[in-house]
Amino acid sequence: MLLKRLTIHLSLAVGLGQVEGSIWPAPAKLQTGDKVLFIDQTLSITYNGEFVRWCSFVNPSTSHRHKDQHDLGQIAKDTLNIQLPYTYGYTPAPGADYNSKEIVQAGVSRTLSAIFHKNLVPWMLHDKHADFEPDLYASNGRVTALHITQTDTDDEESPYTALAGEIDESYSLVLAENGMTRIEAETSVGVLRALESFNQLFYQHSSGNAWYTPLAPVSVEDAPQYPYRGLMMDTSRHFFPVKDILRTIDAMSWSKLNKLHIHATDSQSWPLEIPSLPELSAKGSYARGLVYTPQDLQHIHEYAIHRGVQVILEIDMPGHSGAIALSYPELVVAYNKLPYHWWCVQPPCGGLKLNDSRVDDFLDTLFDDLLPRVGPYTAYFHTGGDELNKNSSRLEENVGTNDTAVLQPLLQKWMDKNLARVRSHGLVPMVWQEMPLEWNITLGDDVVVQAWLGGSTIKDLVSMGHKVIDSDSNFWYLDCGRGAWLNFDNGAAYETFYPFNDWCSPTKSWQLIYSHDPRQGLTEDEAKLVLGGEVPAWSETIDSANLDMVLWPRASALGEVLWSGRIDPATGENRSQFDAAPRLSELRERMVARGVGAAPISQLFCSQSSPEECAFLM
């Protein structure tokens, strides 16, 4: 049924010059046919005219994985003239000097591993008991070769430290009727995007040992509308093991998201190990071992780079810094002060002092330790700046007031120093919207502002000339609608807060996420300052057990809004849920097949039906 619906949709869309098929996010231009091609593990692969050096392990579940990358390299040399499809699990050796060929080689390995070992038999996308699979014994063609051409070499800083918009992610993909496939892209990141689209063309046959696409020939010309397409993880309110972060990076790359913002520390905990300040994590983490070591941080950054994702670390300050009080109490005011709502928006409160030279010394040490270690892998560092409570400064011995007229100049001086620290290490600072909008802090033209309160926020910021990331909590907060996480005593509090919703209820469904246009209502010049957007997942009620279900596939809806644009060029109108829902359902099934526990977007009946059969029509 799905293929029938796609055939109808595609035949109509070709005439409109816009075809979307099953690929997520929707390509800028896509044309498909109805010819079946099978793909074999004997596929011939070249990169810039050279045979890529692959070594295949037939059964990845039982085969030995070589941990020594030098051994893999020797195996590759030995098999240079043998056209084997891929090295299962190939990863470039650790270090920031690996080249684009290694990134592409790893990308091909993951793509073919997904096709041959982590694919789906798409029964759930067809009518009940439908006979949808191609005949294994018919004279169907074969995908015979994959030729990858990267037309430019990656710059030394790319894709490690490029700013949003400096990496060309465009690509073309052609799968001809004769089985010849060609990918062309300017950068290795563009190749990775093309490989993900290539992967989404194929399904597994229920026989278990055959894989096919029903959409040949295929032609794709694609590029993103926004250079910044992000997701935020909060590792302070709940700790996430490294494997959870890596799995999230994988899932991001499948939806062509390219920025992982890690809100690393807050008042609840400090899980980030700083060698020059060892007590920060020793006393600030939830338990021994629940920390991110420098080796963990390097691994996360490099793992992300292999997948075309840039990691942006955030140390929130001067507010949301209470955990520092567990090791350096002299630097912090109002830690765990009760009743908490006088001092912060959620317990245990605590902020860095605004007028204390000891804070300057601490931050110099912190940044001189941390930033040289992340600098080789990223362009940005997020310094926080949200929800600073004025009352806290009443407790600071060198301030003693909550008068904004007194606090604003102190905060301006404090922020000037902190932004200078970031710049001195070659990174671009990011801040939350309160700094310019609530505190009237003057920021440099380089600073990127993250907006989250909605309303006129984006318009206000771009009118001031700021580059902006949109994280509108009315549309894009993934943690909303999960209920209150605080407890309420019987009496006035119970009556006031019943039925105990969280502050940003209701849940932001994929449809709501999909509906938001971050550039709506802006002039052409203002719109250029919106770099993109980010879906935050604050972790008060999110941990390893439910992380995947909360994030996916709702974050993928953001991926299409920001990659493809909210407006469908075929119609000049907002993209339709009727078109998106079948493709998003399919993406969800692919995620599950690849090891991510994404939530269903609807009942199974709807994925086996036409969009109209599961619609509210008026």
MOSULVEN-V247909 format. One record per residue. RES is the residue in three letters. SS is DSSP state (~ for helix, > for strand, _ for the rest). PHI is phi in degrees with one decimal (* if undefined). PSI is psi in radians with two decimals (none if undefined). Layout:
((RES & SS & PHI & PSI) (RES & SS & PHI & PSI))
This chain:
((MET & _ & * & -0.72) (LEU & ~ & -62.4 & -0.80) (LEU & ~ & -64.5 & -0.61) (LYS & ~ & -63.6 & -0.77) (ARG & ~ & -65.0 & -0.70) (LEU & ~ & -64.1 & -0.70) (THR & ~ & -61.3 & -0.76) (ILE & ~ & -63.8 & -0.81) (HIS & ~ & -63.0 & -0.74) (LEU & ~ & -67.2 & -0.71) (SER & ~ & -63.3 & -0.60) (LEU & ~ & -73.8 & -0.70) (ALA & ~ & -72.0 & -0.53) (VAL & ~ & -58.1 & -0.70) (GLY & ~ & -65.8 & -0.42) (LEU & ~ & -90.7 & -0.09) (GLY & _ & 80.6 & 0.19) (GLN & _ & -139.7 & 2.04) (VAL & _ & -125.3 & 2.42) (GLU & _ & -119.8 & -0.37) (GLY & _ & 52.3 & -2.51) (SER & _ & -101.2 & 0.04) (ILE & _ & -76.7 & 2.40) (TRP & _ & -127.1 & 2.30) (PRO & _ & -71.9 & 2.80) (ALA & _ & -58.1 & 2.20) (PRO & _ & -67.3 & 2.76) (ALA & _ & -62.8 & -0.75) (LYS & > & -141.1 & 2.27) (LEU & > & -148.9 & 2.27) (GLN & > & -126.7 & 2.38) (THR & > & -134.5 & 2.87) (GLY & > & -120.5 & -2.75) (ASP & > & -128.4 & 0.40) (LYS & > & -90.0 & 2.43) (VAL & > & -89.8 & 2.27) (LEU & > & -126.8 & 2.32) (PHE & > & -91.2 & 2.70) (ILE & > & -124.5 & 2.34) (ASP & > & -113.2 & 2.82) (GLN & > & -77.6 & -0.01) (THR & > & -92.8 & 0.28) (LEU & > & -54.3 & 2.34) (SER & > & -86.6 & 2.29) (ILE & > & -128.2 & 2.29) (THR & > & -127.2 & 2.68) (TYR & > & -130.0 & 2.01) (ASN & _ & 52.3 & 0.71) (GLY & _ & 87.0 & -0.09) (GLU & > & -106.3 & 2.55) (PHE & > & -66.7 & 2.27) (VAL & _ & -75.2 & 2.46) (ARG & _ & -91.1 & 1.74) (TRP & _ & -111.3 & 2.65) (CYS & _ & -131.0 & 2.17) (SER & _ & -102.1 & 2.32) (PHE & _ & -104.1 & 2.10) (VAL & _ & -65.6 & -0.76) (ASN & _ & -118.5 & 1.68) (PRO & _ & -67.0 & -0.37) (SER & _ & -74.2 & -0.39) (THR & _ & -119.8 & -0.18) (SER & _ & -79.4 & 2.65) (HIS & _ & -73.6 & 2.32) (ARG & _ & -98.4 & 2.19) (HIS & _ & -74.5 & 2.09) (LYS & _ & -85.3 & -0.44) (ASP & _ & -84.9 & 1.89) (GLN & ~ & -65.8 & -0.42) (HIS & ~ & -67.6 & -0.64) (ASP & ~ & -61.9 & -0.75) (LEU & ~ & -60.2 & -0.72) (GLY & ~ & -61.9 & -0.70) (GLN & ~ & -66.4 & -0.72) (ILE & ~ & -59.5 & -0.72) (ALA & ~ & -60.9 & -0.74) (LYS & ~ & -63.9 & -0.71) (ASP & ~ & -65.1 & -0.47) (THR & _ & -106.9 & 0.37) (LEU & _ & -54.7 & -0.73) (ASN & _ & -95.0 & 0.13) (ILE & _ & -104.0 & 2.12) (GLN & _ & -83.3 & 1.30) (LEU & _ & -94.0 & 2.65) (PRO & _ & -74.1 & -0.68) (TYR & _ & -170.3 & 2.82) (THR & _ & -95.7 & 1.93) (TYR & _ & -61.8 & 2.20) (GLY & _ & 74.1 & 0.32) (TYR & _ & -63.2 & 2.35) (THR & _ & -138.1 & 2.36) (PRO & _ & -57.4 & 2.63) (ALA & _ & -61.8 & 2.61) (PRO & _ & -58.0 & 2.56) (GLY & _ & 130.6 & 2.65) (ALA & _ & -88.2 & 0.14) (ASP & _ & -108.9 & 0.23) (TYR & _ & -69.0 & 2.72) (ASN & _ & -105.4 & 3.08) (SER & ~ & -65.2 & -0.57) (LYS & ~ & -62.4 & -0.67) (GLU & ~ & -66.6 & -0.68) (ILE & ~ & -63.6 & -0.76) (VAL & ~ & -66.6 & -0.74) (GLN & ~ & -60.0 & -0.76) (ALA & ~ & -65.4 & -0.66) (GLY & ~ & -64.0 & -0.72) (VAL & ~ & -64.7 & -0.71) (SER & ~ & -58.6 & -0.81) (ARG & ~ & -66.5 & -0.68) (THR & ~ & -63.8 & -0.85) (LEU & ~ & -72.1 & -0.54) (SER & ~ & -63.7 & -0.68) (ALA & ~ & -66.0 & -0.72) (ILE & ~ & -66.7 & -0.79) (PHE & ~ & -91.4 & -0.38) (HIS & ~ & -126.0 & -0.27) (LYS & _ & -135.1 & 0.75) (ASN & _ & -103.1 & 3.13) (LEU & _ & -126.9 & 2.54) (VAL & _ & -87.7 & 1.95) (PRO & _ & -84.5 & 0.81) (TRP & ~ & -60.7 & -0.58) (MET & ~ & -72.3 & -0.11) (LEU & ~ & -103.8 & 0.18) (HIS & _ & -130.2 & 2.95) (ASP & _ & -54.5 & 2.68) (LYS & _ & -56.0 & 2.28) (HIS & _ & 59.3 & 0.43) (ALA & _ & -70.1 & 2.60) (ASP & _ & -95.5 & 1.41) (PHE & _ & -101.8 & -0.18) (GLU & _ & -87.7 & 2.57) (PRO & _ & -70.4 & 2.69) (ASP & _ & -71.9 & 2.15) (LEU & _ & -64.4 & -0.40) (TYR & _ & -104.6 & 0.05) (ALA & _ & -76.1 & 2.89) (SER & _ & -84.9 & 1.05) (ASN & _ & -79.9 & 2.66) (GLY & > & -77.3 & 3.07) (ARG & > & -126.8 & 2.55) (VAL & > & -77.2 & 1.99) (THR & > & -99.5 & -0.48) (ALA & > & -154.4 & 2.62) (LEU & > & -126.9 & 1.92) (HIS & > & -107.9 & 2.08) (ILE & > & -110.1 & 2.21) (THR & > & -123.2 & 2.12) (GLN & > & -102.9 & 2.00) (THR & _ & -80.1 & -0.20) (ASP & _ & -142.1 & 2.68) (THR & _ & -84.2 & 2.53) (ASP & _ & -64.8 & 2.39) (ASP & _ & -62.9 & 2.81) (GLU & _ & -57.3 & -0.62) (GLU & _ & -88.0 & -0.18) (SER & _ & -104.3 & 2.36) (PRO & _ & -96.4 & 0.47) (TYR & _ & -78.0 & -0.99) (THR & _ & -119.9 & 0.46) (ALA & _ & -77.3 & 2.47) (LEU & _ & -74.8 & 2.81) (ALA & _ & -56.3 & 2.18) (GLY & _ & 98.0 & -0.16) (GLU & _ & -89.6 & -0.23) (ILE & _ & -103.3 & 2.25) (ASP & _ & -81.1 & 1.97) (GLU & _ & -100.3 & 0.12) (SER & _ & -71.1 & 2.77) (TYR & > & -160.4 & 2.84) (SER & > & -126.4 & 2.57) (LEU & > & -139.4 & 2.18) (VAL & > & -129.7 & 2.13) (LEU & > & -113.5 & 1.85) (ALA & _ & -81.7 & 2.85) (GLU & _ & -61.7 & -0.49) (ASN & _ & -82.0 & 0.06) (GLY & _ & 91.2 & -0.05) (MET & > & -78.9 & 2.22) (THR & > & -117.1 & 2.33) (ARG & > & -127.3 & 2.29) (ILE & > & -116.7 & 2.32) (GLU & > & -133.3 & 2.31) (ALA & > & -153.1 & 2.71) (GLU & _ & -76.6 & -0.61) (THR & _ & -124.6 & 2.90) (SER & ~ & -64.3 & -0.56) (VAL & ~ & -64.3 & -0.73) (GLY & ~ & -60.1 & -0.67) (VAL & ~ & -62.2 & -0.74) (LEU & ~ & -60.7 & -0.71) (ARG & ~ & -64.0 & -0.70) (ALA & ~ & -66.0 & -0.70) (LEU & ~ & -63.4 & -0.63) (GLU & ~ & -66.6 & -0.71) (SER & ~ & -63.9 & -0.70) (PHE & ~ & -59.4 & -0.79) (ASN & ~ & -57.6 & -0.71) (GLN & _ & -72.5 & -0.07) (LEU & _ & -82.8 & -0.24) (PHE & _ & -113.8 & 2.61) (TYR & > & -129.0 & 2.79) (GLN & > & -92.7 & 2.45) (HIS & _ & -80.7 & 2.55) (SER & _ & -63.9 & -0.25) (SER & _ & -64.0 & -0.40) (GLY & _ & 93.5 & -0.22) (ASN & _ & -132.5 & 0.53) (ALA & _ & -145.7 & 2.56) (TRP & > & -138.0 & 2.51) (TYR & > & -152.0 & 2.80) (THR & > & -120.9 & 2.40) (PRO & > & -97.5 & 0.22) (LEU & > & -115.9 & 0.18) (ALA & > & -72.5 & 2.62) (PRO & > & -76.8 & 2.73) (VAL & > & -125.2 & 2.39) (SER & > & -136.4 & 2.19) (VAL & > & -128.7 & 2.32) (GLU & > & -125.5 & 2.13) (ASP & > & -147.3 & 2.62) (ALA & _ & -165.5 & 2.65) (PRO & _ & -80.3 & 2.64) (GLN & _ & -79.6 & -0.61) (TYR & _ & -121.2 & 2.41) (PRO & _ & -80.4 & -0.31) (TYR & > & -116.4 & 1.99) (ARG & > & -133.9 & 1.74) (GLY & > & -124.6 & 2.93) (LEU & > & -138.6 & 2.46) (MET & > & -113.7 & 2.29) (MET & > & -110.2 & 2.39) (ASP & > & -103.7 & 1.88) (THR & _ & -98.6 & 0.20) (SER & _ & -97.0 & -0.80) (ARG & _ & -73.2 & -0.57) (HIS & _ & -136.0 & 2.48) (PHE & _ & -84.8 & 2.36) (PHE & _ & -113.8 & 2.15) (PRO & _ & -56.7 & 2.72) (VAL & ~ & -55.0 & -0.66) (LYS & ~ & -61.1 & -0.56) (ASP & ~ & -67.4 & -0.70) (ILE & ~ & -66.5 & -0.73) (LEU & ~ & -65.4 & -0.71) (ARG & ~ & -64.1 & -0.63) (THR & ~ & -65.3 & -0.69) (ILE & ~ & -62.2 & -0.75) (ASP & ~ & -56.0 & -0.89) (ALA & ~ & -63.0 & -0.63) (MET & ~ & -59.0 & -0.78) (SER & ~ & -65.0 & -0.48) (TRP & ~ & -70.1 & -0.40) (SER & _ & -106.4 & 0.22) (LYS & _ & 60.1 & 0.54) (LEU & _ & -78.5 & 2.53) (ASN & _ & -132.0 & 0.10) (LYS & > & -135.3 & 2.11) (LEU & > & -106.7 & 1.95) (HIS & > & -93.5 & 2.01) (ILE & > & -102.5 & 1.88) (HIS & > & -78.0 & 1.56) (ALA & > & -76.8 & -0.65) (THR & > & -132.7 & 2.75) (ASP & _ & -162.9 & -2.96) (SER & _ & -69.7 & -0.40) (GLN & _ & -74.8 & -0.68) (SER & _ & -161.6 & 2.81) (TRP & > & -125.1 & 1.57) (PRO & _ & -88.6 & 0.02) (LEU & > & -93.6 & 2.06) (GLU & _ & -76.1 & 2.19) (ILE & _ & -118.2 & 1.84) (PRO & ~ & -54.9 & -0.64) (SER & ~ & -78.3 & -0.22) (LEU & ~ & -132.8 & 1.14) (PRO & _ & -62.8 & -0.46) (GLU & ~ & -71.7 & -0.32) (LEU & ~ & -56.0 & -0.92) (SER & ~ & -85.6 & -0.52) (ALA & ~ & -60.8 & -0.67) (LYS & ~ & -102.0 & -0.41) (GLY & ~ & -92.6 & -0.24) (SER & _ & -79.1 & 2.88) (TYR & _ & -71.6 & -0.56) (ALA & _ & -162.5 & 2.84) (ARG & _ & -58.0 & 2.34) (GLY & _ & 92.1 & -0.31) (LEU & _ & -87.9 & 1.09) (VAL & _ & -137.4 & 2.78) (TYR & > & -105.1 & 1.97) (THR & _ & -78.0 & 2.90) (PRO & ~ & -56.4 & -0.59) (GLN & ~ & -68.4 & -0.68) (ASP & ~ & -61.1 & -0.78) (LEU & ~ & -62.9 & -0.74) (GLN & ~ & -62.3 & -0.76) (HIS & ~ & -62.0 & -0.75) (ILE & ~ & -61.6 & -0.82) (HIS & ~ & -60.5 & -0.83) (GLU & ~ & -69.4 & -0.70) (TYR & ~ & -57.5 & -0.73) (ALA & ~ & -66.5 & -0.75) (ILE & ~ & -60.0 & -0.68) (HIS & ~ & -60.2 & -0.35) (ARG & _ & -112.5 & 0.26) (GLY & _ & 72.8 & 0.48) (VAL & _ & -119.1 & 2.37) (GLN & > & -105.8 & 2.29) (VAL & > & -93.1 & 2.32) (ILE & > & -120.0 & 2.05) (LEU & > & -89.5 & 2.49) (GLU & > & -123.9 & 2.24) (ILE & > & -111.4 & 1.80) (ASP & _ & -72.6 & 2.31) (MET & _ & -168.6 & 2.76) (PRO & _ & -78.8 & -0.36) (GLY & _ & -77.2 & 3.14) (HIS & _ & 52.8 & 0.70) (SER & _ & -125.6 & 0.32) (GLY & ~ & -59.4 & -0.56) (ALA & ~ & -61.4 & -0.38) (ILE & ~ & -63.6 & -0.48) (ALA & ~ & -64.1 & -0.37) (LEU & ~ & -70.1 & -0.39) (SER & _ & -118.0 & -0.49) (TYR & _ & -133.6 & 1.23) (PRO & ~ & -61.8 & -0.43) (GLU & ~ & -70.2 & -0.22) (LEU & ~ & -94.9 & -0.20) (VAL & > & -122.0 & 2.52) (VAL & > & -114.9 & 2.60) (ALA & _ & 66.4 & 0.44) (TYR & _ & -68.1 & 2.22) (ASN & _ & 54.0 & 0.56) (LYS & _ & -78.9 & 2.35) (LEU & _ & -116.4 & 2.63) (PRO & _ & -70.8 & 2.39) (TYR & ~ & -60.6 & -0.56) (HIS & ~ & -68.0 & -0.17) (TRP & ~ & -78.5 & -0.38) (TRP & _ & -118.7 & -0.25) (CYS & _ & -169.1 & 3.11) (VAL & _ & -89.3 & -0.28) (GLN & _ & -158.7 & 2.58) (PRO & _ & -68.4 & 2.64) (PRO & _ & -102.3 & 0.37) (CYS & _ & 61.2 & -2.96) (GLY & _ & 108.7 & 2.21) (GLY & > & -140.3 & 2.68) (LEU & > & -68.1 & 2.53) (LYS & _ & -67.3 & 2.57) (LEU & _ & -93.7 & -0.25) (ASN & _ & -140.3 & 1.06) (ASP & _ & -147.6 & 2.11) (SER & ~ & -64.2 & -0.40) (ARG & ~ & -67.0 & -0.54) (VAL & ~ & -65.5 & -0.71) (ASP & ~ & -59.3 & -0.79) (ASP & ~ & -62.8 & -0.74) (PHE & ~ & -61.0 & -0.83) (LEU & ~ & -68.1 & -0.61) (ASP & ~ & -59.2 & -0.80) (THR & ~ & -65.7 & -0.78) (LEU & ~ & -59.2 & -0.90) (PHE & ~ & -71.2 & -0.63) (ASP & ~ & -67.6 & -0.40) (ASP & ~ & -83.7 & -0.89) (LEU & ~ & -78.0 & -0.84) (LEU & ~ & -66.4 & -0.63) (PRO & ~ & -63.5 & -0.38) (ARG & ~ & -83.6 & -0.48) (VAL & ~ & -97.7 & -0.34) (GLY & ~ & -54.8 & -0.65) (PRO & ~ & -68.2 & -0.16) (TYR & ~ & -117.6 & -0.10) (THR & _ & -150.5 & 2.90) (ALA & _ & -103.6 & -0.34) (TYR & > & -125.3 & 2.75) (PHE & > & -141.0 & 2.25) (HIS & > & -94.8 & 2.14) (THR & _ & -100.0 & 0.15) (GLY & _ & 74.8 & -2.36) (GLY & _ & 105.3 & 0.18) (ASP & _ & -91.7 & 2.66) (GLU & _ & 53.3 & 0.69) (LEU & _ & -71.8 & 2.15) (ASN & _ & -91.6 & 2.18) (LYS & ~ & -66.0 & -0.55) (ASN & ~ & -62.9 & -0.51) (SER & ~ & -57.2 & -0.62) (SER & ~ & -68.3 & -0.28) (ARG & ~ & -63.8 & -0.43) (LEU & ~ & -91.2 & -0.09) (GLU & _ & -84.5 & 2.20) (GLU & _ & -61.9 & -0.52) (ASN & _ & -95.0 & 0.15) (VAL & _ & -127.7 & -1.21) (GLY & _ & 70.9 & 0.41) (THR & _ & -152.5 & 2.77) (ASN & _ & -111.4 & 0.33) (ASP & _ & -72.7 & 2.07) (THR & ~ & -59.0 & -0.61) (ALA & ~ & -62.1 & -0.52) (VAL & ~ & -84.4 & -0.71) (LEU & ~ & -74.5 & -0.60) (GLN & ~ & -59.4 & -0.84) (PRO & ~ & -63.6 & -0.62) (LEU & ~ & -64.7 & -0.74) (LEU & ~ & -68.5 & -0.67) (GLN & ~ & -59.9 & -0.78) (LYS & ~ & -64.0 & -0.74) (TRP & ~ & -61.7 & -0.80) (MET & ~ & -68.6 & -0.67) (ASP & ~ & -56.5 & -0.78) (LYS & ~ & -65.7 & -0.73) (ASN & ~ & -69.8 & -0.73) (LEU & ~ & -64.8 & -0.61) (ALA & ~ & -64.6 & -0.62) (ARG & ~ & -61.2 & -0.77) (VAL & ~ & -63.6 & -0.82) (ARG & ~ & -62.9 & -0.61) (SER & ~ & -64.6 & -0.33) (HIS & _ & -102.1 & 0.28) (GLY & _ & 76.5 & 0.34) (LEU & _ & -111.2 & 2.72) (VAL & > & -95.9 & 2.23) (PRO & > & -76.5 & 2.59) (MET & > & -124.1 & 2.57) (VAL & > & -140.9 & 2.78) (TRP & > & -78.7 & 2.84) (GLN & _ & -64.6 & -0.42) (GLU & ~ & -60.9 & -0.55) (MET & ~ & -59.1 & -0.93) (PRO & ~ & -79.4 & -0.60) (LEU & ~ & -88.5 & -0.67) (GLU & _ & -93.4 & -0.66) (TRP & _ & -103.5 & -0.08) (ASN & _ & 57.1 & 0.69) (ILE & _ & -79.7 & 2.30) (THR & _ & -79.1 & 2.17) (LEU & _ & -115.9 & 2.69) (GLY & _ & -71.3 & 2.86) (ASP & _ & -63.9 & -0.38) (ASP & _ & -77.7 & -0.41) (VAL & _ & -69.3 & 2.35) (VAL & > & -99.8 & 2.30) (VAL & > & -106.4 & 2.26) (GLN & > & -98.9 & 2.11) (ALA & > & -102.5 & 2.40) (TRP & _ & -137.6 & -0.15) (LEU & _ & -95.0 & -0.02) (GLY & _ & 69.7 & -2.71) (GLY & _ & 63.1 & -2.27) (SER & _ & -91.2 & 0.20) (THR & ~ & -54.7 & -0.89) (ILE & ~ & -61.5 & -0.82) (LYS & ~ & -58.9 & -0.77) (ASP & ~ & -62.1 & -0.76) (LEU & ~ & -70.3 & -0.81) (VAL & ~ & -69.2 & -0.48) (SER & ~ & -65.7 & -0.46) (MET & _ & -85.5 & -0.08) (GLY & _ & 92.1 & 0.18) (HIS & _ & -83.0 & 2.50) (LYS & > & -77.0 & 2.40) (VAL & > & -130.7 & 2.50) (ILE & > & -111.8 & 2.21) (ASP & > & -91.6 & 2.20) (SER & _ & -134.3 & 0.84) (ASP & _ & -52.9 & 2.04) (SER & _ & -68.6 & -0.30) (ASN & _ & -74.3 & -0.27) (PHE & _ & -128.2 & -0.64) (TRP & _ & -117.6 & 0.14) (TYR & _ & -83.9 & 2.01) (LEU & _ & -75.7 & -0.33) (ASP & _ & -86.2 & -0.13) (CYS & _ & -69.3 & 2.68) (GLY & _ & 80.1 & 0.30) (ARG & _ & -102.6 & 0.06) (GLY & _ & 89.1 & 2.85) (ALA & _ & -67.3 & 2.49) (TRP & _ & -106.2 & -0.09) (LEU & _ & -87.8 & 2.88) (ASN & _ & -110.4 & 2.63) (PHE & _ & -127.0 & 2.19) (ASP & _ & -70.5 & 2.67) (ASN & _ & -58.3 & 2.44) (GLY & _ & 123.6 & -2.52) (ALA & ~ & -61.8 & -0.75) (ALA & ~ & -63.9 & -0.73) (TYR & ~ & -60.2 & -0.83) (GLU & ~ & -66.7 & -0.65) (THR & ~ & -68.1 & -0.72) (PHE & ~ & -100.6 & -0.06) (TYR & _ & -59.6 & 2.36) (PRO & _ & -93.8 & 0.57) (PHE & _ & 67.4 & 0.81) (ASN & _ & -79.1 & 2.81) (ASP & _ & -81.3 & 3.02) (TRP & _ & -67.7 & -0.42) (CYS & _ & -117.2 & 0.39) (SER & _ & -56.4 & 2.67) (PRO & _ & -86.1 & -3.10) (THR & _ & -58.3 & 2.44) (LYS & _ & -88.1 & 1.70) (SER & _ & -67.5 & 2.90) (TRP & ~ & -61.8 & -0.58) (GLN & ~ & -64.8 & -0.69) (LEU & ~ & -69.1 & -0.76) (ILE & ~ & -57.7 & -0.73) (TYR & ~ & -69.7 & -0.38) (SER & ~ & -81.6 & -0.28) (HIS & _ & -87.6 & 2.28) (ASP & _ & -112.1 & 1.90) (PRO & _ & -66.7 & -0.25) (ARG & _ & -104.4 & 0.13) (GLN & _ & -63.6 & 2.34) (GLY & _ & 81.8 & 0.10) (LEU & _ & -101.4 & 2.66) (THR & _ & -72.7 & 2.95) (GLU & ~ & -60.4 & -0.74) (ASP & ~ & -68.6 & -0.69) (GLU & ~ & -65.5 & -0.69) (ALA & ~ & -61.4 & -0.53) (LYS & _ & -64.0 & -0.39) (LEU & _ & -83.5 & -0.18) (VAL & > & -85.9 & 1.80) (LEU & > & -72.8 & -0.43) (GLY & > & 155.3 & -2.56) (GLY & > & -153.4 & 3.07) (GLU & > & -153.7 & 2.37) (VAL & > & -97.2 & 1.99) (PRO & > & -83.4 & 2.60) (ALA & > & -130.3 & 1.44) (TRP & _ & -66.2 & 2.44) (SER & _ & -107.8 & 0.54) (GLU & _ & -55.2 & -0.70) (THR & _ & -124.1 & 0.51) (ILE & _ & -126.8 & 2.25) (ASP & _ & -141.6 & -2.88) (SER & _ & -58.7 & -0.56) (ALA & _ & -68.0 & -0.56) (ASN & _ & -122.7 & 0.15) (LEU & ~ & -55.6 & -0.93) (ASP & ~ & -59.4 & -0.74) (MET & ~ & -67.4 & -0.60) (VAL & ~ & -72.9 & -0.70) (LEU & ~ & -77.7 & -0.72) (TRP & _ & -120.0 & 2.48) (PRO & _ & -94.3 & 0.32) (ARG & ~ & -61.0 & -0.68) (ALA & ~ & -63.6 & -0.46) (SER & ~ & -66.6 & -0.51) (ALA & ~ & -61.6 & -0.70) (LEU & ~ & -61.7 & -0.68) (GLY & ~ & -55.5 & -0.73) (GLU & ~ & -74.4 & -0.68) (VAL & ~ & -56.5 & -0.74) (LEU & ~ & -89.1 & -0.49) (TRP & ~ & -78.9 & -0.87) (SER & ~ & -91.4 & -0.32) (GLY & _ & 87.8 & 2.61) (ARG & _ & -70.3 & -0.49) (ILE & > & -92.5 & 2.25) (ASP & > & -80.7 & 2.05) (PRO & _ & -63.7 & -0.35) (ALA & _ & -70.4 & -0.56) (THR & _ & -115.6 & -0.33) (GLY & _ & 74.9 & 0.17) (GLU & > & -120.9 & 2.98) (ASN & > & -56.7 & 2.50) (ARG & _ & -60.4 & 2.51) (SER & _ & -87.6 & 2.44) (GLN & ~ & -63.7 & -0.52) (PHE & ~ & -60.4 & -0.69) (ASP & ~ & -76.5 & -0.68) (ALA & ~ & -73.5 & -0.69) (ALA & ~ & -57.6 & -0.85) (PRO & ~ & -61.7 & -0.69) (ARG & ~ & -70.6 & -0.65) (LEU & ~ & -68.7 & -0.65) (SER & ~ & -61.4 & -0.73) (GLU & ~ & -65.2 & -0.74) (LEU & ~ & -59.5 & -0.72) (ARG & ~ & -59.4 & -0.75) (GLU & ~ & -64.4 & -0.66) (ARG & ~ & -65.0 & -0.69) (MET & ~ & -60.5 & -0.79) (VAL & ~ & -61.6 & -0.75) (ALA & ~ & -62.6 & -0.50) (ARG & _ & -95.8 & 0.16) (GLY & _ & 99.6 & 0.24) (VAL & _ & -110.7 & 2.20) (GLY & _ & -81.5 & 1.06) (ALA & _ & -70.0 & 2.58) (ALA & _ & -81.3 & 2.60) (PRO & _ & -68.9 & 2.62) (ILE & _ & -95.2 & -0.19) (SER & _ & -164.0 & 3.09) (GLN & _ & -70.4 & 2.71) (LEU & ~ & -59.8 & -0.57) (PHE & ~ & -52.7 & -0.69) (CYS & ~ & -71.1 & -0.61) (SER & ~ & -71.0 & -0.32) (GLN & _ & -99.3 & 0.21) (SER & _ & -126.9 & 2.98) (SER & _ & -73.1 & 2.73) (PRO & ~ & -55.5 & -0.61) (GLU & ~ & -65.9 & -0.48) (GLU & ~ & -74.9 & -0.26) (CYS & ~ & -124.9 & 0.76) (ALA & _ & -127.4 & 2.66) (PHE & _ & -95.9 & 1.81) (LEU & _ & -99.1 & 2.39) (MET & _ & -132.1 & none))
